[in-house]
Amino acid sequence: MTKNRTAYFILESQANDKGEFRALIAVENERGYYKTDWFWGSDLDQAEEIAREKNLAMGITKDDACLIVLSSMRKGAIEKPKF
């Protein structure tokens, strides 16, 4: 059985009261996302860079991460895009 890939990502809407961005995890082809207890600073660009670095360490490219996150938004979003 093949394990679905995971990717770290950041949403602007997921910041704490100090403005620090929470790290989120998307699982390929699984709707929704998981919140972590990690906050990667209050600079959005830096938080996204940390997510990219963590993903690359797992062998997940920027394009892979985008596809994984997209697949978590709507079932079939990758196979049958409506745009």
C-alpha positions as CSV (number, residue, x, y, z in Angstrom):
1,M,0.0,0.0,0.0
2,T,1.3,3.4,-1.0
3,K,1.3,6.1,1.6
4,N,-0.1,9.5,0.5
5,R,2.4,12.3,0.4
6,T,2.3,15.2,2.8
7,A,3.2,18.8,2.4
8,Y,3.7,21.7,4.8
9,F,2.0,25.0,3.9
10,I,1.0,28.3,5.4
11,L,-2.4,30.1,5.3
12,E,-2.5,33.8,6.1
13,S,-5.8,33.2,8.0
14,Q,-4.0,30.7,10.4
15,A,-2.0,33.1,12.5
16,N,-2.1,33.5,16.3
17,D,-2.8,36.7,18.2
18,K,0.9,37.6,17.9
19,G,0.7,37.4,14.1
20,E,2.8,34.3,14.0
21,F,1.9,31.9,11.2
22,R,0.9,28.3,12.1
23,A,2.4,25.4,10.1
24,L,-0.2,23.3,8.4
25,I,0.0,19.8,6.9
26,A,-2.0,18.7,3.8
27,V,-2.2,15.0,3.0
28,E,-2.5,14.1,-0.7
29,N,-6.1,13.3,-1.7
30,E,-7.4,13.8,1.9
31,R,-9.8,16.6,2.3
32,G,-8.9,19.4,4.8
33,Y,-5.6,19.9,6.6
34,Y,-4.0,19.4,10.0
35,K,-2.9,22.2,12.3
36,T,0.4,21.8,14.0
37,D,1.6,23.4,17.3
38,W,4.4,25.1,15.3
39,F,4.5,28.8,14.5
40,W,7.1,29.9,12.0
41,G,7.3,33.6,12.7
42,S,5.3,36.6,11.8
43,D,6.8,37.2,8.3
44,L,4.7,35.4,5.7
45,D,7.5,35.0,3.2
46,Q,9.8,33.6,5.8
47,A,7.1,31.2,7.1
48,E,6.5,30.0,3.5
49,E,10.2,29.6,3.0
50,I,10.4,27.3,6.0
51,A,7.5,25.2,4.7
52,R,9.4,24.9,1.3
53,E,12.6,23.9,3.1
54,K,10.8,21.3,5.2
55,N,9.0,19.9,2.1
56,L,12.3,19.7,0.1
57,A,13.8,17.8,3.0
58,M,11.1,15.2,2.5
59,G,11.6,15.2,-1.3
60,I,8.5,17.3,-2.0
61,T,9.1,20.0,-4.6
62,K,7.3,23.4,-4.7
63,D,5.1,22.0,-7.6
64,D,4.5,18.8,-5.7
65,A,3.4,20.7,-2.6
66,C,1.0,22.8,-4.7
67,L,-0.6,19.7,-6.1
68,I,-0.8,18.0,-2.7
69,V,-2.5,21.1,-1.2
70,L,-4.9,21.4,-4.2
71,S,-5.8,17.7,-3.8
72,S,-6.8,18.4,-0.2
73,M,-9.3,21.1,-1.2
74,R,-11.7,19.0,-3.3
75,K,-11.9,15.4,-4.3
76,G,-10.9,15.0,-7.9
77,A,-9.4,18.5,-8.2
78,I,-6.3,17.1,-9.7
79,E,-7.8,14.4,-12.0
80,K,-10.7,16.5,-13.3
81,P,-10.1,20.2,-12.9
82,K,-13.0,22.4,-13.7
83,F,-11.0,25.4,-14.8
